[in-house]
Amino acid sequence: MGMRMPKTRYKEELAVGRGKAKEVTLADVQPILQTEDKQTLIRMMLDWAQEDDRLRERLVLYAARRSGPESHANAALRAFENAVQVDDFVPYEQVPGWARGVDEAIDAIEGLLHDGQSAAVIGLCESALRSLVEAIEMVDDSAGHFSELRDRLKWPAESSRSEEHTSELQSLRHL
C-alpha cells in the first residue's frame, strides 16, 4: 500500500512558492465562456449532460419548450415522472435531493402555465399528484416535503382553472 499524504500538508505544498491563487467564481465564468466558440460550448454542455441527470433534464425541457406546446407538455410530464419515481425506499437523508428534483420538475409544469398552456397544466397536475401520492409511500417524509410539493402542484392547476374560467367569461361577453 502506498503512503498517503495528509490533506492539510498537500494543500500547504500546493501553496508554497506560488503565493495566494485567486479563487475562480461564477462571475469569472461568463467572460471566459464568451471567448469559446459555439460548437465547443454545445459539446461541453452535452458531454456534461451525459453525467448529470438534472442538467440533461433541463436541456431536454429547454429544447422541448422551443419545439412547441405539445413537445413541452410531454417533456414536462416525462421530467416529473422521472423525478418522482422511486425504486427503493428513500431514507430521510436522501429526501431533500429527491424533493429538489421533483420541485424542479414542477417548475417545468409551471412554465407551461406561463406559456399560456392552462388546459395542459390541469391534466399534468392531476397526473403528477397521483404519481406523487404513490411515490410518497416509499419516502421517509419526516421533514414534510410532501405537503409542500403537493401544494405546488395544486396551485398551477387551480390557477389554470381560474384562467380558463376567465377566458370563458370573456368569450361570453363578446357574444
N, C-alpha and C positions, 0 to 999 in steps of 0.2 A: 504494500500500500504506500502511495506517495504521501509526502508530508504536506499538510495544508497550512497555508499562511493565514493567520487570523485576519479578519476583515479590517480591523482598525489599522493594523500595520500596513496592509495593502493600500488603503486609502492614503496613509501618510507617505508611502513611497511614490504613489502617483503624483502627489503634490510637490515633491522635492524637486527643486530646480526649475519649476515651471511657473511659480507664482500662483495667484488665485485665478482660476479659469472662470469666465463668465458663464453663468447658468443660462442655458437657452430656454426661453419661454414661448408660449403660444404667440405672443406679439412679434417674436423674431421669425416665426414660421412664414407669415404672409409674404414678406419681401423675398424670402428665399424661394418659395414656391412660384412666385411671379416670374422668376428667371428661368423656370423649367418650361420646356415645350409641352404643348397639349397632349401629345401622344405619350410622353413619359408620365405625366400626371394620371392619365387614364389607366395606363399599365400598372402604376403603383397602386391606385385605388382598387383595381380588380384583383391584383395579387393579394392585397391586404384582406379583401372581402372573402377570399378563399379560406382564410384562417379565422375570420371574425364574423360570427353569425349575425350579430347586430348590425355591423356595417353592411353586410350583404343584404340584409332585410331592408335597410334604409335606402340602399341604391336601387333595389328592385321596386320599392314603393315610389321612389322618385321617378323612375322610368315609366312605371305604370300610370302615375298621375299625368305625365306628359303624353301618354298614349291614348288617353280618353277616359271618360267616366266609367265605362264598363270594366276596362282593364284596372282602373284604380280601385273600384269596388271589389273586384275579385282578389286583387293583391292585398287589400286591407283585411279581407276575411281570412285569407291564407296566412297573413302575418299574425293575426290574432290567434288563429288555431295553432300555429307553430309555437307562439309564445306561451299559451295557456296549457299546452299539452304536458302532462307528466306521466312518465312510465313507471316510476317507483315513488315511494313516499318521499316528500321533500321536507327535510328536517328544518327546524327553526332557523339555524344559521344560514341556510341557503334560500330562505323565503324572500328576503329583501331583493336578491338578484332576480329571482323568478318574478316577483311583483313588478320590478322595474321594467322587465321585458314586456309584461302584459300592459303596463301603463303606457309604454311607447307604442304598442300596437293600438291602444285606444286613441292615441294621438292621431294615428292614420285614419281611424274611423271619423274622428272629429274633423280631419282635413276634408273629408267628403262633404260634411255639412257646410264648411266654409266655401266649398266649391259649388254649392247650390244643389247638391245631390241628396236632398232630405228624404226622398222616398227610399233610396238605397240604405240610408242610415238606419231607418226604423227596422228593417229586416235584419241588417247586420247586428244591431244592438240586441235584438231578441235572440238571435242565434248565439251571439257572444255571451249573453247572460246565461243561457243554458249550458254552454261549454264551461263557463267559469264555475257554475254551481257543481257540475260533475267533477271538475278538477280539484275543487277545494277539499273534497273528501280525502285527497291524497297529500294535503299540505298542512303542516303544523302552523296554523294561523293564530297563534297565541298573541301576536302583535296587532291583529285586527286589519290586515291588509285587504281582506276580502270585502269588507264593507266599503272601504274607500274605492276599490276597483268597481264594485257593483254600482255605487253612486255615480261614478264617472260614466258608466255605460248607460245609466238611466237618463242622465242629463241630455246627451245628444238625441236620444230617442224622443224625449219629451219636447225638446226644442224643435225637432223635425216635425212632430205632430202639430206644434203651435204654428210653425211656418206654413205647413200645408193648409191648416185651418184659415190662417190669414190670407193665403193665396186664393182659397176657395171663396172667401168673403169678398175679396177684391174683384174676382171674376163675376160674382153675382151682382155686384154694384154696377157693373158695366152693361148688364142686360136690360 
